[in-house]
Protein backbone atom coordinates (compact mmCIF):
# COMPACT_ATOMS: atom_id res chain seq x y z
CA UNK A 1 0.00 0.00 0.00
CA UNK A 2 1.44 3.34 -0.99
CA UNK A 3 0.40 6.91 -1.66
CA UNK A 4 2.91 8.89 -3.70
CA UNK A 5 2.40 12.65 -3.72
CA UNK A 6 4.24 15.18 -5.81
CA UNK A 7 4.08 18.77 -6.99
CA UNK A 8 4.91 20.87 -3.97
CA UNK A 9 7.33 23.76 -4.03
CA UNK A 10 7.82 27.49 -3.72
CA UNK A 11 5.44 29.83 -5.51
CA UNK A 12 4.78 33.55 -5.37
CA UNK A 13 1.48 34.93 -4.08
CA UNK A 14 -1.11 34.83 -6.83
CA UNK A 15 0.63 31.94 -8.52
CA UNK A 16 -0.52 28.40 -9.26
CA UNK A 17 0.63 24.93 -8.37
CA UNK A 18 -0.67 21.44 -9.04
CA UNK A 19 -0.38 18.57 -6.61
CA UNK A 20 -0.74 14.97 -7.71
CA UNK A 21 -1.13 11.76 -5.75
CA UNK A 22 -1.14 8.17 -6.94
CA UNK A 23 -2.52 5.30 -4.87
CA UNK A 24 -0.85 1.92 -5.26
CA UNK A 25 -2.23 -1.44 -4.14
CA UNK A 26 -5.34 0.01 -2.52
CA UNK A 27 -8.61 -1.68 -3.36
CA UNK A 28 -12.17 -0.41 -3.07
CA UNK A 29 -11.22 3.26 -2.92
CA UNK A 30 -14.04 5.59 -1.93
CA UNK A 31 -13.02 9.16 -1.16
CA UNK A 32 -9.74 10.74 -2.22
CA UNK A 33 -8.54 14.11 -1.10
CA UNK A 34 -6.06 16.50 0.37
CA UNK A 35 -5.41 17.81 3.84
CA UNK A 36 -2.86 20.37 4.91
CA UNK A 37 -1.01 21.31 8.05
CA UNK A 38 0.18 24.92 8.26
CA UNK A 39 3.19 25.66 10.48
CA UNK A 40 2.20 25.43 14.12
CA UNK A 41 -1.39 24.48 13.35
CA UNK A 42 -3.49 21.36 13.16
CA UNK A 43 -4.10 19.36 10.03
CA UNK A 44 -7.21 20.46 8.16
CA UNK A 45 -9.28 19.30 5.23
CA UNK A 46 -8.59 21.11 1.97
CA UNK A 47 -10.71 19.19 -0.52
CA UNK A 48 -12.25 15.77 -0.98
CA UNK A 49 -13.78 14.00 -3.96
CA UNK A 50 -15.93 10.88 -3.86
CA UNK A 51 -15.74 7.99 -6.27
CA UNK A 52 -18.80 9.45 -7.96
CA UNK A 53 -17.21 12.87 -8.39
CA UNK A 54 -18.90 14.78 -5.58
CA UNK A 55 -16.56 17.39 -4.15
CA UNK A 56 -16.16 19.14 -0.83
CA UNK A 57 -13.90 22.14 -0.24
CA UNK A 58 -12.75 24.08 2.75
CA UNK A 59 -14.29 27.56 2.70
CA UNK A 60 -10.84 29.11 2.56
CA UNK A 61 -10.04 27.51 -0.81
CA UNK A 62 -13.40 27.58 -2.58
CA UNK A 63 -13.12 29.22 -5.96
CA UNK A 64 -9.34 28.92 -5.97
CA UNK A 65 -8.63 25.19 -5.72
CA UNK A 66 -10.01 22.40 -7.88
CA UNK A 67 -9.81 18.73 -7.02
CA UNK A 68 -10.08 15.99 -9.63
CA UNK A 69 -9.47 12.27 -9.83
CA UNK A 70 -8.90 9.52 -12.36
CA UNK A 71 -10.56 6.33 -11.16
CA UNK A 72 -8.83 4.24 -13.80
CA UNK A 73 -5.41 5.27 -12.49
CA UNK A 74 -6.29 5.80 -8.82
CA UNK A 75 -4.91 9.32 -8.89
CA UNK A 76 -6.12 12.54 -7.35
CA UNK A 77 -4.94 16.02 -8.29
CA UNK A 78 -5.31 19.39 -6.64
CA UNK A 79 -5.04 22.43 -8.88
CA UNK A 80 -4.28 25.46 -6.73
CA UNK A 81 -4.62 28.98 -8.10
CA UNK A 82 -4.50 32.49 -6.68
CA UNK A 83 -2.30 31.15 -3.93
CA UNK A 84 -1.92 33.15 -0.74
CA UNK A 85 0.78 33.09 1.93
CA UNK A 86 -1.73 31.48 4.29
CA UNK A 87 -1.87 28.49 1.93
CA UNK A 88 1.65 27.65 3.03
CA UNK A 89 1.55 24.19 4.57
CA UNK A 90 2.52 20.57 4.22
CA UNK A 91 -0.14 18.99 2.02
CA UNK A 92 -1.12 15.38 2.57
CA UNK A 93 -2.87 13.07 0.19
CA UNK A 94 -5.67 11.09 1.83
CA UNK A 95 -7.51 8.01 0.62
CA UNK A 96 -10.42 6.22 2.22
CA UNK A 97 -11.07 2.66 1.13
CA UNK A 98 -13.71 0.18 2.13
CA UNK A 99 -12.28 -2.81 3.97
CA UNK A 100 -15.57 -4.48 4.92
CA UNK A 101 -19.21 -3.50 4.76
CA UNK A 102 -18.80 -1.48 7.96
CA UNK A 103 -15.07 -0.73 8.14
CA UNK A 104 -13.21 1.96 6.21
CA UNK A 105 -9.45 2.23 6.09
CA UNK A 106 -7.70 5.58 5.81
CA UNK A 107 -4.34 6.02 4.12
CA UNK A 108 -2.01 9.03 4.16
CA UNK A 109 0.69 10.15 1.79
CA UNK A 110 4.08 11.36 2.95
CA UNK A 111 3.28 15.06 2.66
CA UNK A 112 4.55 17.65 0.22
CA UNK A 113 5.51 21.18 1.21
CA UNK A 114 3.87 24.15 -0.46
CA UNK A 115 5.38 27.54 0.32
CA UNK A 116 3.73 30.71 -0.90
CA UNK A 117 6.09 33.62 -0.53
CA UNK A 118 7.55 36.50 -2.47
LINNOR-V152385 format. One line per field, one symbol per residue. ss: DSSP state (H for helix, E for strand, - for the rest). phi: phi as a letter, one per 30 degrees, with the letter a starting at -180 (. if undefined). psi: psi as a letter, one per 40 degrees, with the letter a starting at -180 (. if undefined). Layout:
ss->???
phi->???
psi->???
This chain:
ss->-EEEEE--EEE-----EEEEEEEE----EEEEEEEEE-----EEEEEEE-----EEE-------EEEEEE----EEEEEE----HHH-EEEEEEEEEE-----EEEEE---EEEEE--
phi->.acccajdlcbdeidbabcbbccchcchdcdbabcbbdeibddbdcabbdddjdcbbdedceiccbcbbbddchbbcbccbhdcedddadccdbbcbdcbdbccccbbddjbdcbcac
psi->hihhiieiahiiheaiihiihhhhfhifhciiahiihiheiiiihdiihideehihiideehedihiiihddefihihhhifiideehihhhihhhihdadehhihiiiehhhhhhi.
